[in-house]
Amino acid sequence: MYHKAYGIIETLAPLHVGASAGEETGNLNLIFRDQFTQTGIIPGSSIRGRFRADMRQSNQGAENTWYGHEAVKGEADLTSEALVKFEYASIVWLPVYCPNQPIVWVSCPRLLTRYQKTSGKPKHRFKPYTYFGVKEVSKLFFNLGFIHLQSVDPDLKHYIPDGLDELAAGEQLVVVIDDCEMPMIHDMALYRQSRVSLEKTEKKAKKGAFFDVEALPEGTILAFPLALRETGQEKDSWQAYLPDSGFEKSKELFLGGLESIGFGRTQISLNLYHKEVQS
């Protein structure tokens, strides 16, 4: 048995979690993507590694309790199962530049349904082109075409995570688009930057030292499931894990790569699965 919970990630700076590619793809540092929606994700291993490293720094020794003992070369195999399980984080709401708004937070039924299952919120039928919040016009222009808004869906505010006061109050526009449109609009929203390393004596790029980076933009909201394995001991409870990991309501953590040049700053909050709270 497991205590189910979930985490919310709000990006406070562009977020790059991925791997570099070679010249065959134009020296692009691509982010990891979900195979179905082609939208950015953060692997569970990346989240777990960040949490474990942070716990080791602030509460040394506790990481072995929650994340298991790792095998050490030359010593007896003490590898053990972790009490905390992490899944990948997927987008809930993505900020996109729109000339007549100028920022709209978009999502699609598949991503919102995953968030509903992750958080335990009531089931809802998410319909494309419904919206919530301040609407200046009846159609939105996303560079490659127009999206005509249909009807307001006041229930969308229940699928805006806690702490996002402007979105929840309807002061900003959130829009549900079709699943098949999400990959294209997602790629329009990504933050991109070219990086170069110069020769010491000449103003030209070193060989192989010019490449592009893509990242999720500031203001992106993601959610990830996590679970705590029940042991029947109070010291292994959810109430014990939160202080050990340094969480009260939320915590600022860096995720991904390129932190030294301003990437990866996030605000993360942990919450119990809603059905457990209600019971």
Secondary structure in CASP SS format (residue, H / E / C, confidence):
PFRMAT SS
TARGET T0000
AUTHOR 0000-0000-0000
METHOD secondary structure of the structure
MODEL  1
M C 1.00
Y E 1.00
H E 1.00
K E 1.00
A E 1.00
Y E 1.00
G E 1.00
I E 1.00
I E 1.00
E E 1.00
T E 1.00
L C 1.00
A C 1.00
P C 1.00
L E 1.00
H C 1.00
V C 1.00
G E 1.00
A E 1.00
S E 1.00
A C 1.00
G C 1.00
E H 1.00
E H 1.00
T H 1.00
G C 1.00
N C 1.00
L E 1.00
N E 1.00
L E 1.00
I E 1.00
F C 1.00
R E 1.00
D C 1.00
Q C 1.00
F C 1.00
T C 1.00
Q C 1.00
T C 1.00
G E 1.00
I E 1.00
I E 1.00
P C 1.00
G H 1.00
S H 1.00
S H 1.00
I H 1.00
R H 1.00
G H 1.00
R H 1.00
F H 1.00
R H 1.00
A H 1.00
D H 1.00
M H 1.00
R H 1.00
Q H 1.00
S H 1.00
N C 1.00
Q C 1.00
G C 1.00
A H 1.00
E H 1.00
N H 1.00
T H 1.00
W H 1.00
Y H 1.00
G C 1.00
H C 1.00
E C 1.00
A C 1.00
V C 1.00
K C 1.00
G C 1.00
E C 1.00
A C 1.00
D C 1.00
L C 1.00
T C 1.00
S C 1.00
E C 1.00
A C 1.00
L C 1.00
V E 1.00
K E 1.00
F E 1.00
E C 1.00
Y C 1.00
A E 1.00
S E 1.00
I E 1.00
V E 1.00
W E 1.00
L E 1.00
P E 1.00
V E 1.00
Y E 1.00
C C 1.00
P C 1.00
N C 1.00
Q C 1.00
P C 1.00
I E 1.00
V E 1.00
W E 1.00
V E 1.00
S E 1.00
C C 1.00
P H 1.00
R H 1.00
L H 1.00
L H 1.00
T H 1.00
R H 1.00
Y H 1.00
Q H 1.00
K H 1.00
T H 1.00
S H 1.00
G C 1.00
K C 1.00
P C 1.00
K C 1.00
H C 1.00
R C 1.00
F C 1.00
K C 1.00
P C 1.00
Y C 1.00
T C 1.00
Y E 1.00
F E 1.00
G C 1.00
V C 1.00
K C 1.00
E C 1.00
V C 1.00
S C 1.00
K E 1.00
L E 1.00
F E 1.00
F C 1.00
N C 1.00
L C 1.00
G C 1.00
F E 1.00
I E 1.00
H E 1.00
L C 1.00
Q C 1.00
S C 1.00
V E 1.00
D C 1.00
P H 1.00
D H 1.00
L H 1.00
K H 1.00
H H 1.00
Y H 1.00
I C 1.00
P C 1.00
D C 1.00
G C 1.00
L C 1.00
D H 1.00
E H 1.00
L H 1.00
A H 1.00
A C 1.00
G C 1.00
E C 1.00
Q C 1.00
L E 1.00
V E 1.00
V E 1.00
V E 1.00
I C 1.00
D C 1.00
D H 1.00
C H 1.00
E H 1.00
M H 1.00
P H 1.00
M H 1.00
I H 1.00
H H 1.00
D H 1.00
M H 1.00
A H 1.00
L C 1.00
Y E 1.00
R E 1.00
Q E 1.00
S E 1.00
R E 1.00
V E 1.00
S E 1.00
L E 1.00
E C 1.00
K C 1.00
T C 1.00
E C 1.00
K C 1.00
K C 1.00
A E 1.00
K E 1.00
K E 1.00
G E 1.00
A E 1.00
F E 1.00
F E 1.00
D E 1.00
V E 1.00
E E 1.00
A E 1.00
L E 1.00
P C 1.00
E C 1.00
G C 1.00
T C 1.00
I E 1.00
L E 1.00
A E 1.00
F E 1.00
P E 1.00
L E 1.00
A E 1.00
L E 1.00
R E 1.00
E C 1.00
T C 1.00
G C 1.00
Q C 1.00
E H 1.00
K H 1.00
D H 1.00
S C 1.00
W H 1.00
Q H 1.00
A H 1.00
Y H 1.00
L H 1.00
P H 1.00
D H 1.00
S H 1.00
G C 1.00
F C 1.00
E C 1.00
K C 1.00
S E 1.00
K E 1.00
E E 1.00
L E 1.00
F E 1.00
L C 1.00
G C 1.00
G C 1.00
L C 1.00
E H 1.00
S H 1.00
I H 1.00
G C 1.00
F C 1.00
G C 1.00
R E 1.00
T E 1.00
Q E 1.00
I E 1.00
S E 1.00
L E 1.00
N E 1.00
L E 1.00
Y C 1.00
H H 1.00
K H 1.00
E H 1.00
V H 1.00
Q H 1.00
S C 1.00
END
